[in-house]
Amino acid sequence: MTTYYTVGVMTKPHGLRGEMRVYPRTDFAEERFAPGSRLYVRPEGGTPITEVEVRSGRKHQNMWIVGFKGLNSIHDVEHWRGLELCVSEEQLLPLPEGTYYIHQLVGLDVWTDAGERLGTLVEVLTPGANDVYVIRRPQRQPDVLLPAIPDCILAVDLAAKKMTVHLLPGLLDDDSESEG
C-alpha cells in the first residue's frame, strides 16, 4: 500500500481561472508547486481521489496560488476547499545528511546520553528558530519539550528507531523542583 504525505492544503479558489490558494506544508514548495509537478488530491489524511499536474504556481504572501492542467475555471476546483495536496512516498525528495522528514522521527524511542529511556517522540513543533520535539514520558509524567539543536539531539538511528539526547539543565520539571 502506498503512503502519501501532505505538501499543501487548498483553502479557497483564487480568481476565476481554476487556481487555488494553497497553504504549504512542505519545505520544498518551489519544487512541489512548479509547473509539471504531479500531485494527488485527497480529503484530510484520506485516500487520494485524483492525480493532478501543476499548470502554474507562484508564491503570494504566506500562500501559494496553484493552477492545474485541464482545470481552467473556478467551477472545476471550488469543491476542493480544505482538501490536501500530497505526494507518494516514491516522490519524496532526498534530504541532506543529518536531516529527517517528520514522519521518520515520530515514534522514535528517546534515550538520554546517560542511558535512561526518556519516552517516545510523538510530535514535532515548528515554532520558528528551531523545531521542538515533544517527548511523551511513561507513567503519565509531563511531556518533555526538546529543542532540535545539536547540543541537545546527539544521534538519530532510524534503523534502530532510537534517538539519543543530552538533557540541558531545566528541560525536565524535576530539575527545578530539586533545586528549590
RANOR-V532524 format. One record per pair of residues at least 12 apart in sequence whose C-alpha atoms are under 8 Angstrom apart, sorted by sequence separation. I is the first residue (numbers start at 0). J is the second residue. D is the distance in Angstrom with one decimal. If there is no record, write none. Layout:
I_J_D ; I_J_D
This chain:
9_21_4.4 ; 10_22_6.9 ; 38_50_5.8 ; 39_51_6.0 ; 53_65_6.9 ; 54_66_5.2 ; 55_67_6.8 ; 107_119_5.7 ; 108_120_6.6 ; 120_132_6.6 ; 121_133_5.8 ; 122_134_7.5 ; 132_144_5.7 ; 133_145_6.5 ; 152_164_4.6 ; 153_165_6.7 ; 8_21_5.4 ; 9_22_6.4 ; 37_50_7.0 ; 38_51_5.4 ; 53_66_6.0 ; 54_67_4.6 ; 106_119_5.9 ; 107_120_5.5 ; 120_133_5.7 ; 121_134_5.9 ; 131_144_6.2 ; 132_145_5.0 ; 151_164_5.4 ; 152_165_6.4 ; 7_21_5.9 ; 8_22_5.1 ; 37_51_5.8 ; 38_52_6.3 ; 53_67_4.5 ; 54_68_4.8 ; 105_119_7.9 ; 106_120_5.3 ; 120_134_4.5 ; 121_135_6.3 ; 131_145_5.5 ; 132_146_6.3 ; 151_165_4.8 ; 7_22_5.4 ; 8_23_6.6 ; 37_52_4.6 ; 38_53_7.6 ; 52_67_5.6 ; 53_68_6.0 ; 105_120_5.3 ; 106_121_5.9 ; 119_134_5.3 ; 120_135_6.3 ; 131_146_4.5 ; 132_147_6.5 ; 150_165_7.0 ; 151_166_6.3 ; 7_23_4.2 ; 8_24_7.4 ; 36_52_5.6 ; 37_53_6.4 ; 51_67_6.4 ; 52_68_5.6 ; 104_120_7.0 ; 105_121_5.2 ; 118_134_5.8 ; 119_135_5.2 ; 130_146_6.2 ; 131_147_5.5 ; 151_167_6.7 ; 6_23_6.0 ; 7_24_4.8 ; 35_52_5.7 ; 36_53_5.3 ; 51_68_7.2 ; 105_122_6.1 ; 117_134_7.5 ; 118_135_5.3 ; 119_136_6.7 ; 129_146_6.8 ; 130_147_5.3 ; 6_24_4.7 ; 7_25_7.0 ; 34_52_7.5 ; 35_53_5.3 ; 105_123_7.5 ; 118_136_4.4 ; 129_147_6.1 ; 5_24_6.6 ; 6_25_4.9 ; 34_53_4.9 ; 35_54_6.4 ; 117_136_6.1 ; 118_137_6.2 ; 129_148_7.2 ; 5_25_7.7 ; 33_53_6.5 ; 34_54_4.9 ; 117_137_7.9 ; 32_53_6.4 ; 33_54_7.8 ; 34_55_5.1 ; 6_28_7.7 ; 33_55_6.5 ; 34_56_6.6 ; 101_123_6.7 ; 32_55_7.4 ; 33_56_5.6 ; 32_56_5.2 ; 6_31_7.4 ; 32_57_7.6 ; 109_134_7.5 ; 145_170_7.2 ; 144_170_7.2 ; 143_170_7.0 ; 143_171_6.5 ; 32_63_7.8 ; 32_65_6.7 ; 43_81_7.8 ; 22_61_7.4 ; 23_62_6.6 ; 42_81_7.5 ; 43_82_6.1 ; 22_62_5.0 ; 23_63_7.0 ; 42_82_4.9 ; 43_83_6.0 ; 21_62_5.6 ; 22_63_6.5 ; 41_82_5.7 ; 42_83_6.0 ; 20_62_6.5 ; 21_63_5.0 ; 40_82_6.6 ; 41_83_5.3 ; 20_63_5.7 ; 21_64_6.1 ; 40_83_5.7 ; 41_84_6.6 ; 20_64_4.8 ; 21_65_6.8 ; 39_83_8.0 ; 40_84_4.9 ; 41_85_7.5 ; 19_64_5.6 ; 20_65_6.5 ; 39_84_5.5 ; 40_85_6.5 ; 18_64_6.3 ; 19_65_5.3 ; 38_84_6.1 ; 39_85_5.1 ; 18_65_5.3 ; 19_66_6.4 ; 38_85_5.7 ; 39_86_6.1 ; 18_66_4.2 ; 38_86_5.5 ; 17_66_6.0 ; 18_67_7.0 ; 37_86_7.8 ; 16_66_7.9 ; 17_67_7.2 ; 107_157_7.8 ; 13_64_7.1 ; 110_161_7.3 ; 112_163_6.1 ; 108_160_6.2 ; 109_161_5.9 ; 110_162_6.1 ; 111_163_5.5 ; 112_164_5.8 ; 17_70_5.5 ; 18_71_7.6 ; 104_157_7.8 ; 107_160_4.9 ; 108_161_4.8 ; 109_162_4.8 ; 110_163_4.9 ; 111_164_4.9 ; 112_165_5.6 ; 16_70_7.9 ; 17_71_4.4 ; 18_72_7.9 ; 103_157_7.3 ; 106_160_7.6 ; 107_161_5.2 ; 108_162_6.1 ; 109_163_5.9 ; 110_164_6.2 ; 111_165_5.7 ; 16_71_4.8 ; 17_72_4.1 ; 18_73_7.1 ; 107_162_6.4 ; 109_164_7.1 ; 111_166_6.9 ; 15_71_8.0 ; 16_72_4.5 ; 17_73_4.4 ; 15_72_5.6 ; 16_73_5.7 ; 17_74_7.3 ; 19_76_7.2 ; 15_73_4.7 ; 17_75_6.2 ; 18_76_7.4 ; 14_73_7.1 ; 17_76_5.9 ; 13_73_7.9 ; 12_73_6.5 ; 12_76_6.9 ; 12_77_5.8 ; 11_77_6.9 ; 11_79_7.7 ; 12_80_7.6 ; 11_80_5.2 ; 9_79_6.8 ; 10_80_5.2 ; 11_81_7.6 ; 9_80_5.6 ; 10_81_5.3 ; 9_81_5.3 ; 10_82_7.7 ; 8_81_6.2 ; 9_82_5.6 ; 8_82_5.9 ; 9_83_6.1 ; 8_83_4.4 ; 9_84_7.2 ; 7_83_5.8 ; 8_84_6.0 ; 6_83_7.5 ; 7_84_5.1 ; 5_83_6.3 ; 6_84_5.8 ; 7_85_6.8 ; 5_84_5.8 ; 6_85_5.1 ; 5_85_4.1 ; 6_86_7.0 ; 4_85_5.2 ; 5_86_6.6 ; 3_85_6.1 ; 4_86_5.4 ; 3_86_5.5 ; 4_87_6.3 ; 3_87_4.4 ; 4_88_7.1 ; 2_87_5.9 ; 3_88_5.9 ; 1_87_6.7 ; 2_88_5.6 ; 1_88_6.9
